[in-house]
C-alpha cells in the first residue's frame, strides 16, 4: 500500500511563498495521479490540485494562478509551490491519490500552513 508524507509547511506573511513536498512510498508511484488537499479549522477537507501521470495539472479556482503542482517521479515526490499566499490559505495540507476504489492511502498527518495578515 502506498503511503504519503507531507512536509514544508510553516508560518508565512500574506503575499509570501512556500513549497510543500509529498514523499511517497511504493514502486508504482509514477502511475498514479496525485492530489493536494487542505482542511481549514472547522471545515471539511477540500481538493486543491492534482497532477496526473503524464503531468496534466488541475487546480481549484481559488488557487489557480497562485499555486503550481509538479512531480519528480525519480524521487517519488510531488510538490506544491504556493505563491501570493492569503490568510484563507491557512490549513493543514495533505496529499493522496484517488483511485477507482477510493483513496489509495490512509491520510497522513499533513503539514500546517499558516498565513498571517
Number of C-alpha atoms within 10 A of each C-alpha: 9 14 18 24 18 24 18 16 18 14 14 18 14 17 14 14 17 18 16 23 24 25 18 23 14 11 11 12 20 19 11 16 19 28 24 24 17 22 19 17 9 6 9 9 15 14 16 23 23 25 22 17 14 11 14 11 16 15 19 12 9 11 17 12 11 13 20 19 24 19 21 12 15 8 12 17 20 23 23 23 14 19 17 15 23 18 15 13 20 20 21 19 28 27 32 25 21 15 12 6 6 8 11 17 16 12 13 14 14 21 21 21 23 21 20 16 11
